[in-house]
Amino acid sequence: MKINNGKLVWMYKKMVEIRTFDEKVRELYMRGQVPGTTHLYVGQEAVAAGVCANLRADDYVFSTHRCHAHIIAKEVPLKEIAAEILGKATGCCKGKGGSMHLSRPDLGFLYSSAIVGGGVPLAVGAGLSIRLKKGDQVVASFFGDGASNAGGFHEGLNLASLWRLPVIFVCENNLYAISVSTKKSTSVENIADRALAYGMPGLIVDGNDVLAVYEATHNAVERARKGEGPTLLECKTYRWLGHFAGDPGDVYRAKEEVEAWKGKCPIKKLRTKLVEEGILREEEINKIDEEVKKEVEEAAEFAINSPFPPSEDLGKDVF
């Protein structure tokens, strides 16, 4: 399918934002400035960018513990995200959510759940609310390969299909649930095959090709808006770093495997296309890279210099 140049440039910039931001978060984590832990998305950028490029501002997103990318792709300001990750009062959740519980409902980013598969039933509930209100929004639910073995995943897909809800289930299959390979944990070779049991389309997508992700999501979104029900997308991708920021990842993964996947860099792939097709010149792409780097540095400084929530706010926003 033909994707307009503006959308291609948007996806390139978003992927660069996601990677540059998470590399900065890793640096801050190693310096001891991130309370708790944090999970990084480096290598998987094409999934978040390709899916969210199809969403409207009023569409909904539910994420998992590896959520920085999805909230960036939903156009939440980097300063708010960085401040939240550092537990500061200027964060999108006033410093009370942290890295794994980002949220900005007014921009359609409803929730990120640290519970494996925990966002799937919530996404189904949001899809039901859209149907009851007779709206035409869609819901994108992101989760990892490990979540496809959780009960909530199967219950969620069953209900979404039964009620023909406008939910796009996006499995980011990076081959490992923490340190456990899908070969040791999952009974099927392709998680998308599980869609058959629930009467919905199941598509296998190259998760390192943002154009493939965009096209598959475009078709799923069109189907959902027409009231034709949910779709399961399995985006086969790979995280370059460990499960969490302090995990080297070299105990359970071979160096050769990691290097082979780095050779499939989604950002480099789109960058090459933009240049070869004359959409952007090298100097224009370099300018985007530099602008993003500056924005990320400014966001980090904003977060570092922001105050922590005052102790009297401890009981606020609690239900």
Order of alpha helices (4+ residues) and beta strands (2+ residues): alpha-alpha-beta-alpha-alpha-beta-alpha-beta-alpha-beta-beta-beta-alpha-beta-alpha-beta-alpha-alpha-alpha
